[in-house]
Amino acid sequence: MAHPQQHFTPAEYLALEREASTRSEYVEGQIFAMAGASRQHNLITANVIRELGTQLRQKPCEVYPSDMRVKVSSTGLYTYPDVVVVCAEPEFEDAELDTLLNPTVLVEVLSKSTADYDRGQKFEQYRTLPSLREVLFIAQDSRHLVHYQRQSDGTWILSETRDPDDRLAMTAIGAEIPMAEVYAKVRFEDTAGPKAI
């Protein structure tokens, strides 16, 4: 839902956002409130943060939860990916150190209301980040990972899996994500309808 005022500058957005009790994205001069996350969304996000944090503990990488704002400088988008990894020296917009400019990996846990935007317009903007090497989209209503890797020529290669025994290689950061760990403790509702007795 957009903020009632028609247009904000980035400075106005940041001033409001730093005082707000809830988070909002900034897109083309408009501020959009972000909805709360479901149980599944929170479990998946926590699982990924735990898995990456453990594997990257001895590497020069930092793993951030969804409170780390990311700016896409080329488009002016300010957003909150579900998980952010940076493996270079972190670069921030200003002295507040709350708006990262150079993520290496971004992870989005998809919801029905945001999936099209996340995989479409937002991903298009993410791809303009020079530092970005991998993007992972995770379904929360079924076991499904969609992984994009930037190649040396700038193209992006897609791979995906639904195999519960699969392990996703994140080569840019030297990590591996087991599907079983991504979905640990996540219960999917039965959508097949009632069963005959």
N, C-alpha and C positions, 0 to 999 in steps of 0.2 A: 504494500500500500504506500503510495507516494505521500510525502509531506505536503500540506496544503499550499505552501509558498511555491510559486512556479519555478524559480531558478535560484540556485545557491552557487557561490564561488567555492572552490576547494577549501579556502581558508575558513569560510563560514561553516562549511560542513564539518571540518576538523574541530573547530571550536565547539560546535553543538555536540558532536560525537564524544568528545573527551569529557563532557559533563553529563552525558546521558546515562541512564541506568540500563537501557537496552541498546542493541547494536543495529546499525543501519548501513546499507550500501549506498554509494554515491555513483550515479550513472548519468552522464551528460547533463550535469547541473541539477539533477533531481535526487532526492533522498528517499530511499525505500526501506521501510522497517523490515527486519528479518523475523520470521516466525520462530517459535520455539521448536526444539528437536524432539523426536519421538524416542522411546526407550531403545528401539533397535538402532536408530541413528547414533545415539550416545554410546551404546555398547560397541558398535563397529568402530567409531572414532577412537574410543579409548583403547580398543584392541590394537588398532594400527599404530597409535602413538606409543603404546607399550612395546610392540614388536620392533618398530624402527628405533626407538630410543635405546633399547637393549643392544641391538645390532650395531648402532652407530656410536655407542658410548666411547669407544677408543679411537674414533675418527674425528677429523676436524669438521664435524657437522653438528648443527643444532636442529632439534625437532620442536615445533611450536604447535599448540592446540589452536582452536578456532578464534581465540581472542587476539591473535596476531593479524593485524590489518595488512593487506598487501595492496600496493599501488601499481597499476599498469600505466607507466608514465606516458606511453605513446597514445593512449586513448583517454586518460584521466579517470579510469575506473578505480574506485576504492572498494575493496571487497574483503571478505573473511572466509578463506578456504577452510575446510574442516581440519586439515593437517597441512603444515608447511615445513619443508626441510630446506635449509640453506647450508651449503658445504664450502662456500667461499667466506671471506670476511663479510659479515652482515653489513649491508648498506641501508641506512634509514633516511627518511625524508627530512627529518629535523631532529633537534636535540631531545625530543620526547621519547625517541627510540621505540615507537609503537606502530610505525608504518614502514614495512619492509619493502625494499625496491628490487632485490635480487634473489628471489627464490630459485632453488635448484629443482625441487619436486613439489607439486601441488596435488592434494588429494581432496576429492569431493565425494561425499556420501549423498547419493541421489534420493530425493523425495518426489512424490508424484507432482507436487505443485511447482518444483523448480527444475526437474530433470531436463526438460527441453531447453530451457535457458542455459543451464550449466553446460550441457553438451554442445550447444549451439553458439549463441552470441558471446557468452562468457569465455568459452574455450577458444573462440576466434581471437578474442582480446588477449587471453593468456599466451597464445602462440607468438605474440609480438614481443614478449619479454626475452631479451637476449640471453639472460642467465638460465632460463628454464630448459630443463632437459627431459623431464618426464611428467606426465599427468596421469593420475589414476582415478577412474570413476568407479564407485562401488554401489551396487544396488542394495537397498535395505529390505526389499520384499522377496528376494530370492538370492541364491548364491550366483553372483555374476560380477566379474571384474572386467573392466575395459581399460586397457593400458596403452598409452601413446608414448613413444620414444622419439626424440629429435635425433636425426641422423647428422653426420658431419656436413652433408650438403644442404642442411636446413629443412629437409622434408621430414614428415612425421610418419612413423610406422605404427599401425594398429595391431594389437593382439588382444584376444579376450579368452576367458575361460569360464566354464561352469562346473568344472571337475572339482569335487570336494577334496580330492587328494593332490591337487595341483599346487605348485610353488611358483610364485611370480618373481622373476628375476628383475630387480631394479638396478641395471648395470651402471647407471650414472653415479650412484652412491654406494655401490658394492653391497647391496642388501637383497634379501630374499624374503618374500612375504608368503607364508603358507596360507592357503585358502581356509584351512581349518582354524587357524588363529584369528583371521579376519572376522569370522563368524562365530567365534567361541561364545557360548551362552545365548546366542541369538535364536529365538524360536519363531518360526514362520507359521502364520495362520493357515489352517487348512482351507484352501479355496475350491476343493473338489466337490463341496456340498455334502449332504448327509449320506451316510453309508447304509446300505440295506443290511438287515439283521437276518 
